């Protein structure tokens, strides 16, 4: 449960950073970002696998780059559900997906290192 909460907070931090540095991505506040991080986790767990399977041929043809569009679509879907989060345009969504992905990757590395230290 704590790992899930940490992942939500990491996703919220990624969306916060995206809102700070990418024109076209806005968020109203931390409450909105935490809800968006939670919704992004749910969307990534339920919707993203289906979309990834359906777009697999296009992903292969583009050597995996289409996954950026899929990730942008997931962030756009969360923004569509949540009033305080706005993503204006495909390029802003792709950039937000890249920023959020990098922050999530760094967070996973840090969580993995913390878990390895606890085992020792």
Buried (B, 14 or more C-beta within 10 A) or exposed (E): EEEEEBBBBBBBBBBBBBBEEBEBBBBBEEEBBBBBBBBBBEBBEEBBEEBBEEBEEEBEEEEEEBBBBBBBBBBBBBBEEBEBBBBBEEEBBBBBBBBBBEBBEEBEEEBEEEEEEEEE
